[in-house]
Amino acid sequence: MSLENAPPEIKLAVDLIMLLEENTIEAATVLAALEIVKRDFQKKLQSAQENSSAD
């Protein structure tokens, strides 16, 4: 499968991997940062779902 036809989450993952590797960030730092990002976006998703169910 070419990246051109890949789902958006795959494209984003590839972009993030390239960015992190180009900046030679340590794996432990990357994983810690990704956990913070994941929690933040989970809260945003939950908030959006709660707002849409209130409509």
LINJO-V423439 format. One record per residue. N is the residue number from 1. RES is the residue in one letter. PHI is phi in whole degrees, -180 to 180 (999 if undefined). Layout:
BEGIN
[[N:RES:PHI] [N:RES:PHI]]
END
This chain:
BEGIN
[[1:M:999] [2:S:-82] [3:L:-64] [4:E:-59] [5:N:-99] [6:A:-74] [7:P:-62] [8:P:-58] [9:E:-68] [10:I:-70] [11:K:-59] [12:L:-64] [13:A:-60] [14:V:-63] [15:D:-61] [16:L:-65] [17:I:-60] [18:M:-62] [19:L:-60] [20:L:-68] [21:E:-70] [22:E:-64] [23:N:-97] [24:T:41] [25:I:-89] [26:E:-62] [27:A:-58] [28:A:-63] [29:T:-67] [30:V:-60] [31:L:-64] [32:A:-65] [33:A:-65] [34:L:-65] [35:E:-64] [36:I:-64] [37:V:-62] [38:K:-61] [39:R:-61] [40:D:-61] [41:F:-73] [42:Q:-65] [43:K:-64] [44:K:-63] [45:L:-65] [46:Q:-61] [47:S:-63] [48:A:-65] [49:Q:-67] [50:E:-66] [51:N:-67] [52:S:-74] [53:S:-79] [54:A:-79] [55:D:-75]]
END
